[in-house]
């Protein structure tokens, strides 16, 4: 059962996504969470404290990729595994984009979030590249990726494709929905094939 704190974080996330950071008032957040403003202030020092907790606990970096990526080593094809990872990463970016844009728009809030992230030692968006790099290195050991290739560069290229597609979806009419998902699947297949052309064994 969700606690009052969880309901408030979820309510804040809902308001931020639907109305933006500037319009995410304490009153609207409390209403969305179904709690009183007094309870909200009892659990969070102020709006900034609440928003930092949303960024820390509701941005899905720490939950990135539901399974251990190395579980797929040697199974199916490297191309199929990478495409699946890119699609999941794109969904992570898509879910996070409204909050991330709000965060980047406030220099002071961004600085406090970076400071809090470093203090917690928690993962940031770089964890996604790390996951892909870990997978590719494991496949390298298994002989399905060529030795001596720039693994981190390959992983960055792949993850950047997911990031750009999620980012661009906010600027184009009709950029959401099933057609968008299908289009990204085709794009992911092409990018994976291009990258593998440079790192697959001869």
C-alpha positions, 0 to 999 in steps of 0.5 A: 500500500502506498504511503503518504510520501509515495502519493506525494511524490507520484502527485508531484510527478503527475503535476510536473509532467502535465503542467511543467515545473513552474506551475507545479505548486504545492497546492496542486501537488497536494490535491493530486496526491490527495493529501493536505498541504500541512502533511506535505510540509511535514514530510518535505522541507519545501518545494525544492526539497520535494522536487529533488526527491522526485528527481532522485526517486522517480527518474528511472535511471536506477531501475534502468533495464529490468534484467541483468544485461549480461544474462543475454550474453551468448543468447539470440544475436548481439543485434537482437539483444542491442535492439531490445536494449535500445527500445527499452532505453528509449522508453526510459528517456521518454518517461524521464524527458518532461522532468529532465527538461524542467530540471535543466531549465533551473540552474540552481535546482540542477546544481542542487540535484547534481550535488545531491546525486554525488552525495548519494552516490546514486546512478545518473543517466550515465548508468545507461551507457554503462549497462550497454558497455557491460553487455558489449564487454561480456560479448567480447569475452564470449567472442561475439564482439571483436577485441580492441574496439572502442566499446564505450564509444559504441555504447555511447552511439547506441544510447545517443540514438535512444536519447535523440529519438525521445527528445525529438518526439516532443517537437514533432506533431504525431511524435507519440504513440504506436507509429512512433514506437514502430519507427524507432524499432526500424531506426534501432535496427539500422543503428545497431547494424551500423555499429556492429559492422564496426565491432563484430568479429571478422 
